[in-house]
Amino acid sequence: MDDSQKRETQQRLQSCLPQIHEIHSICQTPSITFGVVHNGEVIFKHSIGHRDAQQTLPANDETIYMIGSCSKMFTSAAVGILVDEGKLSWTDPIRKYVPEFDPVDDPRIGQEADIIDCLRHSTGLSPPSMLCLGPGGTILTDEEDLIPLLNVMPAVDGEGKERFNREWIYNNYVVGLVALIVQRVSGQRFADFVRGRILDPLGMRRTAVRRSDLGGDGNVAAPCVKKSNGRFHGLSDESWPCEEYTPLLAATGMRSCLNDMLTWCIAVLDAERSENDSSYQSQVPNNPLKQMTRVRRGYWTRPADDPEFSKDAAYGMGWFRADIPSSMLSAFSGNGFSREKEYRLHLQHILGKGSEAAPFQVVGHTGGMRGSIFSVFTFPETQSAIVTMTNGRDFGDASDFTAQLLIQALFDMKPTLDLASWARTEAQLAGSNYQKHIERPWRENRHLGDLERDPLLYVGDYRSFNGRFTLSIGGVADGWSTNLSVKFNHRNASECPLVFYRKDVYSFYQVDEDKWKIQQIGAREYKQMLLKFQVDEGGNSVEGLWWQWDADTKPAWFENVRNRNSTQKGAPFLVKSYSG
C-alpha cells in the first residue's frame, strides 16, 4: 500500500467518526476506544468518552479495559509455545496431566477429552458459572475446587444422551483446565508464564495478568452500568485480573489497552503468515508466538443462520472464523437480542453483501464482562485487524457496532450500511430485557398469600457438589420480623438478602433494576434466584434445599449440614428427584 492509498484508507476510517459518536450515544456507554491495523501497520486510533463513571477522565489508547473471553487467545497461545517445544501435544488427553479429572456423568470425557476438546468447547460439560462467580463478581471457589466441580457437572442432554463431542457448549471453566495444564507442564504460575513468554517479549507492558500490572497511573476503564437516573455507576472489580485463580484468569480475567492489543494482533498475523508462507520474512523480532495456524483453524462448525447466502462459520481455539460477507460476523457479540427470530436485524445489515469481490476470511472474538465488552477482528489476507473496547454494555454492544463500521470503511464495502437503526433497536431490546425476562415472570409467579413459616427454621448451612459448595442461610431479628440472607460458599462479599417468594421458597433477587445491575448476579432466568426448602412432614426441620443454579440443568440438591454426620462430605450432585 503506497502513501496515497494509506491516506485514502485513513480518510475513510476518519469518516466513520460521526457514526461511531452516534453509536456511543445510542448504546449509552461511557467510552469507546478503537484502532485499526492494515498491512501489518497501525494506521488509525481514536477514543470517545470517559474511562470513569463520573465522566471526568478521558479514555485513550493507553487506557486498560477488561478483555473478557479474548483472554482465551493467550491461553491457546501458551499451549502453542509448549507444543512447539515438544512439551505438549494438542491431542494429549487431559488426564495425562490432570489424572484427577474424571467427570462422573460420562466416563468417556475423563478418558478421551483432549486439549482441543476443551479449547473448542466440545467436552459436553455444563459450565459451573454461578458456582464460581457470584453476586458482585465475587469469586466463589478456590483454584483447587475447579476439577472436583467439573467432575460433577451434568454431561447429558434432557433425553439422557451424552453431549461429549456431540454438542457445542461454551464453557469458560474447561478452558481454565487447560491453563492448569500449562502450570503443571511449565512449572510456573499461568500468569507468570504469559507475562514472561508472551507479553514481555512483545512489549505488552500494559496488559494485566496481575493487579500489580495495572500500574499506578489510574488509567484504567471502570466497568460501568447505567442507572435509572441516567448516571453511570462504576462496578466493584477487586477480584480482577484474579491472578490467584488461574482458570478464570485464563478464560476471562485479563485486561489490556488498545496499543497492546494492536501489537498482539500484528504478532498473531505475523506468526500465522510465517507458518503459511516460507518466503515471508517475519516483521516481529523474535516473535514468541507458535502454532498460530493450528490455533486459529476451525474446529467446530457454527451453522450460518442464512445458509442460502452465508457459509458456515467455525470456532477454533479461542478464535472464531467466518468468511465475509457473512451473517455470522457478530454471532459472538453482545448484540444478541436483535438476532432473535422475531427480529433478525443482522440479516438486513450484512457487510459487503452487494459487493462483487471474492469472500475473504475474518478471525476474531468478543469478550464480555461485567460492565465491559471487547472485540477483536483480524484479516489474514491483508494483515489487518480491528480492535474495539468499551466499558458499558446495558444498551447493546457498542464495540461490535463500531467494529463493523470500521470493517466496512477499511475494505470500502458496498453498499454502505448505516448501522444506527439496528443499534437503536438493539438498545431498546437490551434496555427492556430486565423487565421482560426477569422482573415480570418473577412477579407473576410469586405467591405472597402462601403460608410463611418462622424464617429461623431455614437458618443453617446447606452443602452440595461433594462438599465443594455451601449455601449459608443467616437470620437477623429486626423488631417483629426476621430478615434472612444467603451467603455463597462462605464469601462475605457475596451475601444477598432473601425475600419470601412462596411457601418454603425464598429469592435472593429483589425487584429493583438498579440493584440488579449493580449486583450482577449472572442469572439468565428468575428461577435461578430461587431457593426451594424441603421441610419434613412435621414441619419441624428443614432437610435441605433445591437450587437451579444453571438455567439449562435440573436443580441441585443441597443437604442441611446439621442433618449429616459432621465428618461426612456434603451431598453429591442430584441425589434426589426434584419435583415442582
N, C-alpha and C positions, 0 to 999 in steps of 0.2 A: 504494500500500500504506500503510494507516494504521498508527499505532503499535502497536495491538493485533495486527494481522496480522504486523507485523515481529517482535514479541516471540514470537508463536506459532511463526513460522518459525525463529527463533533457538533456541527450545527444542527443536524437532525436530532441528536440527543438533547441538545440545549433547548430545542423547540418543544420538547416534552414537558418542560418545567411547569408551564401553566396547568397542564392536565394533572401533573403529579401534585401540585398545590391543591387542585380540586379534590383529588383522591384523599389527600391529607385532611381536608375539611369534611368530606363525606364520612370517612371512616373514624373521624374524631380521635385520632391518635396523637400523643404528644410530639413525636418526631418520626421522620423517615430519613434514613441515611442510605445512600446508594452509590454504586460505581460500576464502571464498565472496563473490561479488558478486551482488546481486539488485536489480532496478530501477535499475541504474546506481550502486549504493552498496555499499561493503564492509560486510557485516553479520556476518561471522564469521571468526575467525582462531585458529589453535592450532598448537602444536608438541609433538611427543612424542619423547623420546630425546635423543641427543647428536650433535654435529657432528664429533667426533673419534673416532679408533679406540680411544683409551684410555678412552672413556666418562666423561669428566670435565667436558666443556664443553657445556652445554645448547644445543640449537638454538632459534632464534626467528625472528620474521618478517623480520629483517634478515640472517639467515644466507644466504650466497651459495652456490648449488648450480649444478652443471652443468645446462644445459637441452638439450644434445644437438641432436636434429633440430628442436626448436622454434626453433632459430636460423634456420631457413628462413623462418619468418614475417617476420623482419626483412629478409631478402633480398628477398622478394616485395614488402614494403612500400617498400623503397628503390627498386625498379623502378617501383612505382606513383607515387611522387613525381616521378620523372623523366618518366614518361609524361604525368602531369598538366601538367608544364611544357613538353611538346612536344618533349622531347629524345630520347625513345624511343617506340617503338610495341610493343605486346605481340606483334605478328606480325612484327616485324623479324627477318630471318634472322640467325643467329649470325655468319655470315660477313661481314655488313655492318660489324661492329665487330672481329671476330676473323678476318681473312682467312686466317690460318694453320690454322684449324680445318677439317680435311679427312679424316675417317675413311676409311681405305682399304678396309675390309670392305664398305662400302655408300656409294658416292659421293653418293647422294641425301641422306644425312644432312648432309654439308657444304654441299650446295646448297640444301636446303629447311628443315632444322631451325630452329625459331624459339625465342624466349624461352619461350613457353608450353610447347613440347615439353620443354624442359629442366626447367622447374619442375613439370611434371606427370609426369615420368619416362617419357616415351614415345619417347626417342631410339633405344632398342634396343641401346645400347652397354652392354657388361658393365662393372660398376664395378671400377676398379683398386684395390680396398680394401687387399689385403695388399702392394701395391706402394707405397702411400702411408702406411699406418700399420703399424708393425712391433711386435715384442715390447716390452712395457712402455709402449705408447702412443707409441713413438718415431716422429716424422715423418720419413719416409724419402726424400722428394723435395723439391726446391725448387719454388717457385711457378711458375717458368718451365718446369718439366718437365711440368706438367699437360696442356697441349694436345698436345704430342708423344705422351704416353702415351694420351690419349683417341683420338688418330688411329690407333693400332694395336690398339685394343680390339676383340674379337670383336663382330659385329653381326648374326650369323645364328644360327638355331637348329640343332639336331642334324641336321635334314633339309636344311640349306642355304638355308632361307627367310629373307629379310630380316625383321628384327624392328621396324624403324623404323615407328612409328605403328601397329603391329600387336600388339605385346606391351607390357605394363606392367612395367618393370624398375626397381626402386628403386635410384637411383644418386646418391649424395651429390655426386659429383665433377662431374656436368654442372650441378648447382645452383651449384657453385663457379665454373663457367664463366660463369654469369650475373653473379656478383659481379665478375668481371674486367671485364665489360662496364660495370658501374656505375663502376668505377675509370676506365676509358678515356673514358667519356662525361662524368663529373663532374670529372675531373682531380684527384680525391682518392683517397687510400687508402680502401678499403672501411670499415675500422674508423673512420676519421675522418668519413666520410660518415654512417655510422649514428649515431655519437656526436653530431655536430653537427646533423643534420637530423631525428633521431627521438628519441634518448634525452634529450638536454639539453632540448629543447622540452617534453617530457613530464615532466621532473623525475626521470628514472630514473637516479639517481646511483649506485646500487649494482648496475647491470647492466654487466658487464665485457666489453669488446671488446679491451682491452689489459691486461696484467698489472698495470700501474700503477693500473687501475681497482679492483683488489681492495682497495686501501686498506691501512692499517697496523694495523687493529684485530684481525686474526686471526679475524674472524667468518666463516669460510669452511668449508663442509662438506667434509671429506676423503672422497673416494670410497673405499669400503671393500669388502673381501671377508672372508668368514667362514672362518677356518682350521679344520682338523680338531680342534684343541684347544679350540674354542669361542670363541676370541678374534678380535677384528676386526684386520685389517691394513690400514693406510692405503696406498693406491696412489700411487706417484710420478706426478705430473702436471705436471712442469715445462714441458711443451710447450703448455699451455693457459692462456689463450684463443688462442694461436697467431696473434697479430696480424700476424706477418710471413708467414703462409701464408693468404692471403685465401680460397682455395677451401674449406679446412677450417673456417676461422672462420665463413664464411657458411653452411655446411651443417650443422655440428655443434659449433662451437667456443665459443659464447658461454656466459656464466654470468649468473645473476641471483638475486634474492631474492624472497620472497613478496610483499612490499609493492610492489616494482616491477612484478612480473608481474600483479598485480591492477590496477595503474594501466594497464598495457598493454592488458589485456582491456577495461577501461572505455573506453579511447580507440578501440580497434578497433570495438567495438559502437556507439560514438557516431558514428564516421565512417561506418560502414556504414548506420546509420539515417538519417543526414543525407543520404546519397546516394539512399536509397529513399523518403524522406518529405520533400517540400518544405516542409511545415508544421512540421517538427520543428526546434526551436532547440537547437543544439549545446550540450552541457553541459561540454565540454572546451575551455577558452580556447585559441584559436589551434592547434587540433588539426592536427598536421602530416600526418596520415595521409590518403592519397588512394587512389582506385580500389579501396577495400576490397570493394565489391560484385563487382568483376571478379576480384579476388584469391581470394575465398572461394567462388566458384561451383564447381560440379562440372565437371571436365574429362575424367575417365576413370572409367568405371564399375567399381566393385568389387562383383561379384555377391554377393548375400546367400546364405549357406550354408543358409538355410531359406526358400526363395522362397515357400512357401505362406503364410508369416506375415509376414516382413520385406520391406520394399522394398530394392531395390539401394542400396548406398552409392556414394559417388563421391570421388575425390581431386581437390583443387583445386591451388592453387599454394602449397604449404607448409601446407595445411589439409586436413582430412578431414571429409566431410559424411555425415550419416545422419539418418534420421527415427526418433525414439523412439516406441514400443518397437522395438528392433532388436537382432538377434543380432550386428550388426557394431559395436556400441558400443566394444568393446575389441579390435577387429581389429588395431589398431596397437600394442597394449600389449605388455609383456614377459611376458604370461601365455599363451604360445603352446602349451605342452605339453599343457595340458588342453583345448585347442581341437582337437587332432588327432582323426582319425576314430574311433579306438578309445575316446575319452572324450567329446568334445563337451559338456563340462560347461557351457559358456556357454549352450547351448540350454536348460538347466534353470534358468538364472538370468538371464532376460531381464527387465529392469526395466520395470514398468508393463504387463506382458503382460495382466494381468487387468483393467486399467483401461478404462472406457468413454470416457475423454477422447480427443479427436482427437489423432493423432500430431503431434509438434512437432519442430522442427529442432534438431540439435546440430552444431556445427562445432568441431573441435579437432585435437589432435595429441599424440603421445607422443615424447619424446626420450630415447633410451637411450645411455649412455656407459659406459666402464669404471667399474664400481662405483657407478653413479648411474642414476636414471631419473626422468623428469619428465613430468607430464601436464597438459594444458590442455583444458578443455571450455567452449565458450561457447554461449549460447542466445539468439539474436537476438530472438525474440518477447517475451521478458521482460527483455531487457537483463541477463542473468545470466551468471555464469561461475564455474567451479570450477578451482582451481589446486592441484596436489599435487606434492610433491617429496620424494625420498628419496636417501640416499647409500649404498645397498646393494641388491643385486638377485640374490643367489645362490639364494634360495629363493622366487622369484616376484616379481611386480611389485606391491609394496605401494601404490605411487602409484595404480595403476589400481583396485585393490580399494577404497581409501579414497575415490577419486573417485566410484565407483559408489554407495557408501553415502551420500555427501553428495548426489548427484543424487536418489537415492530419497527422502531426507529433505526436500530443498529443495522438491520438487514433490509431496510427500506421496503417493508412488506406492503402489498396492495391487496384489497382496498384498505385504506387507513381507517382503523376502527376507533370509535370513541367509546371508551370503557366506562364512562361516568354513569350512564343509565344502569348498567349492570351493577356497578358499585353501589348505587343508591338502593337498588332492590335488595342486594345482599345486606347492606347496613340496616335496612328496615326489618328484614327477616331475623338477622342476628340480634337486633335490639328487642324483638318480641319473643325470642326463644325462651327466656326465663319464664315469662308469664304463661306461655302456651304449653311448655313441656315440663315445667317444674311446679310453679305455683298453682295453676288451675287444677291439674289432676291431684295434687296434694290436698287441696281444699275439698274437692269433690268426693274424695274417698275417706275423709276424716269423719269420725262419729263421736262428737262431743257429748252425745246423750248416753253413751255406754257407761257401764259401771267402772268407777275408778277406785282401785284398791288403795290401801295405805302405801304411799310411794316407798317407804322404808323397807317394804317387803323385797324390793328388787335390788337393794344395795348389795354390792359384792363384786367379786372378780369372776369373769366368765372366760374360759380358755378353750382354744381350738387349734387346729393345724399342728397336731402333735406337740402341743405345748409351746409353739413359737409365737403365738399371738394371743393377747389378752385384752378384753374389754372390761374396764373398771367402771362400775356404776357407783357414783357417790351421791349422798343426800345431805342437804343442809337445811335445818329447820329455820323458817323465817316467819315468826309470828304464828298464825294459824295454819300455815302451809309448809310443805317440804319441797324444796327445789332439787330436782335430780340433774345430774350431769354425767357425761361419758368421757372417759379418757382412753385414748387408743395406745395400747401396748406400753403403758406407763410413761408416755411422753407428756409432760405437763403442758407444753405449748399446744398440744392437740385438743385440749379439753373443750367440750361444747356443752351448752345447756340442753336438757331434754324437755320436750313438751308432750303432754298427753295427746295421743292420736286416736286411739280407740281401745277397747278392753284389752289390757295386757300388752299394749303396743305403744311405744314412745318413739318420738322422732328427734334426731339431732339437727334437723333443719327447722328454721322458724321463718315465717313469711316476712321478708324484708330484703328487697333486691340489693340494696347497698351492702348489707351484711353478707348476703350470698356472694357477691362479687369479691368482697374483701376476704371472706373466709376461704374461698376457693376450695371447696370440698372435693371436687373432682368427679362427682356423680353425674351420670347421664340421665337417670330417672329418679323420681321421688322415692321409689321403693328401696333404693339403695341406702336411704337415710332413715329407714325404719328398723327398730329392734323389737322383735316379737318374743315376749317372755312366755315360757311354758310353766304354768303353775300346777302343783299336784292337785289331786281330786279334792282334798280337804281345804284347799286354798290357804295352806299354812306355810308352804315352802315353794321356792322357785327352783325348778330342776335345771333350767338353762335358758338359752335364748337362740333365736334364729336371726341371721343377718344375711341379706342378699347383697354381699359386698361387690358383686360383679353383675352387671345388667344381663349378661348372656349366660349365666350359670345358675344352678339351683342354690338356694340359700344354704349357708353353712351352719352347723350346729355348734354352739358354744356351751360347754357344760359349766354349771355353777361349781366353782372350785371347792366350796365347803361341802359339796356332796361327794367328794372323792377323797381318797387317802392322800394326805399331804405329800407323800413321797412319789406319787404317780405323776406321769406327764399328763397333759391335757388331752381332751377327747380328740380322736383322729377326725379327719375331714369327712363330713357327711355320713356319720354312723347311724343316723336316724332318718326316717322318712318324713319329709316335710308335707304338711297339709295346710292349705289356706294361705 
